[in-house]
Amino acid sequence: MNKDAQNAWSGQVRLIGVDFTSAPRPRKPITVACGHLSGQCVFLESLETCVDWTAFEAVLARPGPWLGGFDFPFGLPREAVLDLGWPLEWAALVRHCVILGRERFRTILDEYRQTRPFGQRYAHRQTDRPAHSHSPLKLVNPPVGLMFFEGTPRLLEADVTVAGMHCADPARVAVEAYPGLLARSITLDSYKSDEKKKQTSVRHEARKRIAIALREGAHPLGLRLAGDSALIEQIIADASGDLLDATLALVQAGWSLQAGPPNFGLQDGFDPLEGWIAGLA
């Protein structure tokens, strides 16, 4: 680690957890949990919403040192990139997708999917199988491919370091979070829905169990969530689960910070074109 990187991580580091959407708007904003790590505790300090790209880009521009866990795929499956003849270096790949534009990107992935054998339509990254995460080529339910398309160019443009994939500002570092991975380690019960009719008391109780487990450190990452009780009640009450997902991403970011630079706990030798999910063994 060079001297600049050492200096960046020598003081108090802020933590950010981000529940992402590829189309932020007032009814479905990007949700941000902010806090810090002290010993074995992640302290939740505030919850924010970004209703448009300008607000999200302002979060990325905040001066460091900070480490953020972002709930969108940072890379694409190498298999698909090779098949499509796209660039094999992360920054070049991201820029290539920007040049294609959102609709052309979508069309190419739709066409590529039809060339693959039935039952294997979606290529996956090495991290997706053990995490049980969706392929970044998926464009609906959920549209994680569009999340890659919208999220990664903004990390690149903001000059944020993407751990193990892209070196930029050493005081602002992003890791890929996947709240569902941590939530499933606590309960397999569904805990969220954007549909009013599915926002049931059963899901409310599941969110409550997750929040209690986080506060007790009763999960594989072992960190305890601390914070004002009103904030904890707020994440439990949010039936969409967005505030809880941002908080789960915050805990994953805390785990990465505890692991420290240069790899922040990400698996040794992971594919820098594909990325790796924080907290995945």
C-alpha positions in Angstrom: 0.0 0.0 0.0 1.4 3.4 -1.0 1.8 6.4 1.3 -1.3 8.2 0.1 -3.4 5.1 0.8 -1.9 4.7 4.3 -2.7 8.4 5.1 -6.3 8.0 3.8 -7.1 5.2 6.2 -5.2 6.5 9.3 -8.1 8.5 10.8 -11.9 8.3 11.3 -13.4 6.6 8.2 -17.1 7.2 7.4 -19.2 4.3 6.3 -22.0 4.5 3.6 -24.5 1.8 2.8 -26.5 2.2 -0.4 -29.7 0.5 -1.5 -29.7 1.3 -5.3 -32.3 1.7 -8.0 -31.6 2.2 -11.7 -34.4 4.9 -11.9 -34.4 7.0 -8.7 -37.5 9.1 -8.2 -39.5 10.4 -5.2 -41.6 7.2 -4.9 -38.6 4.9 -5.2 -35.4 6.8 -4.2 -31.9 5.5 -3.7 -31.5 5.0 0.0 -28.4 5.8 2.0 -27.4 4.8 5.5 -24.4 6.6 7.0 -22.3 5.8 10.1 -19.0 4.7 11.3 -17.1 1.7 12.8 -15.9 1.5 16.4 -14.5 -1.8 17.5 -17.1 -4.5 16.8 -19.9 -1.9 16.4 -21.3 -0.3 13.3 -23.0 3.0 14.4 -25.9 4.0 12.3 -26.0 7.8 12.4 -28.4 8.9 9.6 -30.7 7.7 6.8 -31.0 9.7 3.6 -32.8 9.4 0.3 -31.6 10.4 -3.2 -34.6 11.1 -5.4 -32.5 11.8 -8.6 -29.0 11.2 -10.0 -27.8 14.7 -8.9 -28.4 13.8 -5.3 -26.7 10.4 -5.6 -23.7 11.9 -7.4 -23.4 14.4 -4.5 -23.0 11.4 -2.1 -20.2 10.0 -4.2 -18.5 13.4 -4.3 -18.3 13.7 -0.5 -14.7 14.0 0.7 -13.1 11.0 2.3 -12.0 9.0 3.9 -15.1 6.9 3.4 -15.9 3.3 2.5 -19.3 2.6 0.8 -21.2 -0.7 0.3 -23.3 -0.3 -2.9 -26.1 -2.7 -3.7 -25.5 -3.1 -7.5 -23.2 -5.4 -9.5 -19.8 -3.9 -10.2 -19.0 -6.2 -13.1 -20.3 -8.4 -15.8 -19.6 -12.1 -16.3 -16.3 -12.6 -18.1 -17.9 -15.3 -20.2 -20.4 -12.9 -21.6 -17.9 -10.1 -22.1 -15.7 -12.5 -24.1 -18.6 -13.7 -26.2 -19.7 -10.2 -27.0 -16.1 -9.0 -27.8 -16.3 -6.2 -25.3 -13.3 -4.7 -23.5 -11.6 -6.9 -20.9 -10.5 -4.1 -18.5 -13.1 -2.8 -16.1 -12.9 1.0 -16.8 -12.8 0.4 -20.5 -15.8 -2.0 -20.3 -17.8 0.6 -18.3 -17.0 3.3 -20.8 -17.9 1.0 -23.7 -21.4 0.4 -22.2 -21.9 4.1 -21.7 -21.1 4.7 -25.4 -23.6 2.0 -26.4 -26.4 3.8 -24.4 -29.1 2.3 -22.3 -31.4 1.0 -25.0 -28.6 -0.5 -27.2 -27.1 -2.1 -24.1 -30.5 -3.6 -23.3 -31.0 -4.8 -26.9 -27.6 -6.5 -27.1 -28.2 -8.4 -23.8 -31.6 -9.5 -25.0 -30.1 -10.8 -28.2 -27.2 -12.4 -26.5 -29.5 -14.3 -24.1 -31.3 -15.9 -27.1 -28.0 -17.3 -28.3 -27.5 -19.3 -25.2 -28.9 -22.8 -24.4 -32.3 -23.1 -22.7 -31.8 -23.2 -19.0 -28.5 -21.3 -19.3 -29.8 -18.1 -20.7 -28.0 -16.0 -18.1 -24.2 -16.2 -17.7 -23.1 -15.6 -14.1 -20.1 -14.2 -12.4 -18.0 -16.4 -10.1 -19.4 -14.5 -7.1 -23.1 -14.9 -8.1 -23.4 -18.7 -7.5 -22.3 -18.8 -3.9 -24.1 -15.6 -3.1 -27.3 -16.7 -4.8 -27.4 -13.3 -6.6 -28.9 -12.6 -9.9 -26.8 -12.5 -13.1 -25.9 -8.9 -14.0 -27.3 -9.6 -17.4 -30.8 -9.7 -16.0 -32.9 -6.8 -17.1 -36.2 -7.4 -15.3 -37.4 -8.6 -11.9 -34.9 -7.2 -10.8 -33.2 -5.2 -13.5 -29.7 -5.7 -12.1 -28.2 -5.3 -15.6 -29.5 -1.7 -15.7 -28.3 -1.2 -12.1 -24.8 -2.0 -13.4 -25.3 0.3 -16.4 -26.3 3.2 -14.2 -24.2 2.6 -11.1 -20.7 1.8 -12.4 -20.3 4.8 -14.7 -21.0 7.1 -11.8 -18.4 5.4 -9.6 -15.9 5.8 -12.5 -16.9 9.5 -13.2 -16.7 10.3 -9.5 -13.1 9.0 -9.3 -14.0 6.5 -6.6 -11.6 3.6 -6.0 -13.4 0.3 -6.7 -11.7 -2.2 -4.4 -9.7 -4.7 -6.4 -11.0 -3.4 -9.7 -10.1 0.2 -10.3 -7.6 2.5 -8.5 -8.7 6.2 -8.1 -9.1 8.4 -5.0 -7.6 6.2 -2.2 -9.8 8.1 0.4 -13.1 7.1 -1.3 -13.6 3.4 -1.7 -16.5 1.3 -3.0 -17.2 -2.4 -2.4 -20.1 -4.3 -3.8 -22.7 -5.1 -1.2 -25.6 -7.5 -1.4 -28.1 -7.0 1.5 -30.0 -10.2 0.6 -26.9 -12.3 1.4 -26.7 -11.0 4.9 -30.5 -11.0 5.4 -30.8 -14.6 4.4 -28.1 -15.6 6.9 -30.6 -14.4 9.6 -33.9 -15.5 8.2 -35.2 -17.0 5.0 -38.6 -15.3 5.4 -39.5 -12.5 3.0 -39.1 -9.1 4.7 -40.0 -6.5 2.1 -42.3 -5.6 -0.8 -43.0 -2.5 -2.9 -46.6 -3.8 -3.3 -49.0 -2.4 -0.6 -51.0 -5.6 -0.5 -47.9 -7.6 0.3 -46.7 -5.3 3.1 -47.9 -7.6 5.8 -47.4 -8.0 9.6 -45.4 -11.2 8.8 -42.9 -9.2 6.8 -42.8 -6.6 9.5 -41.9 -9.3 12.0 -39.1 -10.6 9.7 -37.6 -7.1 9.5 -37.8 -6.9 13.3 -35.9 -10.2 13.6 -33.2 -9.0 11.2 -32.8 -5.7 13.1 -32.5 -7.6 16.4 -29.9 -10.0 15.0 -27.9 -7.0 13.6 -28.0 -5.3 17.0 -26.8 -8.5 18.7 -24.2 -9.3 16.1 -25.9 -12.7 15.6 -24.9 -13.1 12.0 -21.8 -14.3 10.1 -20.1 -10.9 9.9 -20.3 -10.6 13.7 -20.5 -6.8 13.8 -23.2 -5.3 16.1 -25.4 -2.5 14.9 -25.8 0.4 17.2 -27.7 3.7 16.9 -30.6 5.8 18.1 -33.6 3.6 18.7 -35.7 6.0 16.5 -33.6 5.1 13.5 -33.8 1.4 14.2 -37.6 1.7 14.5 -37.6 3.6 11.2 -35.8 0.8 9.3 -38.2 -1.8 10.8 -41.3 0.3 9.9 -40.3 0.8 6.3 -42.3 -1.9 4.5 -40.4 -1.5 1.2 -37.3 -2.7 3.0 -35.2 -0.1 1.4 -34.0 1.4 4.6 -33.1 -2.0 6.0 -31.3 -2.9 2.9 -29.2 0.3 3.1 -28.4 -0.6 6.7 -27.4 -4.2 5.8 -25.1 -2.7 3.1 -23.7 -0.4 5.8 -22.9 -3.4 8.0 -21.2 -5.1 5.0 -19.2 -1.9 4.4 -18.2 -2.0 8.1 -17.0 -5.6 7.7 -14.9 -4.6 4.7 -13.4 -1.6 6.6 -12.5 -3.9 9.5 -10.7 -6.3 7.1 -8.8 -3.2 5.8 -6.9 -2.3 2.7 -5.9 -3.2 0.1 -8.5 -6.0 -0.5 -11.0 -5.0 2.2 -11.8 -8.7 2.8 -12.7 -9.5 -0.8 -11.6 -13.0 -1.9 -8.0 -13.2 -2.9 -7.5 -13.4 -6.7 -11.1 -12.6 -7.6 -11.7 -11.6 -11.2 -11.3 -7.8 -11.5 -13.6 -7.7 -14.5 -16.5 -9.4 -12.6 -16.1 -8.1 -9.0 -16.8 -9.8 -5.7 -19.5 -9.3 -3.1 -18.4 -8.1 0.3 -18.8 -10.6 3.2 -18.9 -13.6 0.9 -16.4 -16.3 2.0 
